Amino acid sequence: MLIDGPKNSRATIILAHGAGAPMDTPYMNTIAEGLAADGLRVVRFEFAYMAKRRIDGKRRGPERMPTLLTRWLDVLDEIGETQTPLLIGGKSMGGRSAAMLAAETQHQPRISAVVCLGYPFHPPGKPEKTRLEPLQAAKRPTLIIQGDRDPFGTPEDVARYGLTDPGPISWIPDGAHSFVPSNRSGQTERAHLVPAVRTVHYSLRARAAAPR
């Protein structure tokens, strides 16, 4: 487990990695460091299959979703109660599993919101095989940050799904699944991660300022 930012932060966000890469990739490091720099406590963890890869170097596919959700519950228990808002989320599969956990009624009181970094709306090239259930069942605000070239869900794909909930989708122009820009853009991946971090902060500030 990796923790960035002070314990007495204005909010805690727990982030899970995507299906194919660990919690300390340049992508995850940049996101975590950016969020921590503006006063958030950022907790990163790995699912069991990825932790095993760290030990023996063997690539494995993710466990089934119930096992992933059990790992989420273990992490929530380890973090314990927080005095400030608690958000959960992650990259791709990590965000999807967080959304599934937040949609379960018994876990709602602890979770303030969900942040999905590149939501896998469908497998690449198969827009009809949707993964919308966690979003349709959402009971907490869910922020999705998505590259508009993401093969797991473009603006055109998502528009066809007719989603009205759970919350806004912030599109990264010319961003792929990890927000990586096209070669012709002249931009860098890091340059696309900066607005992603900023969007999370803006969303938190807007929620704090909203009348209750």
Secondary structure, 3 states (H helix, E strand, C coil): CEEECCCCCCEEEEEECCCCCCCCCHHHHHHHHHHHHCCEEEEEECCHHHHHHHHHCCCCCCCCHHHHHHHHHHHHHHHCCCCCCEEEEEECHHHHHHHHHHCCHHHHHHCCEEEEECCCCCCCCCCCCCCCHHHHCCCCCEEEEEECCCCCCCHHHHHHHCCCCCCCEEEECCECCCCCECHHHCCCHHHHHHHHHHHHHHHHHHHHHCCC
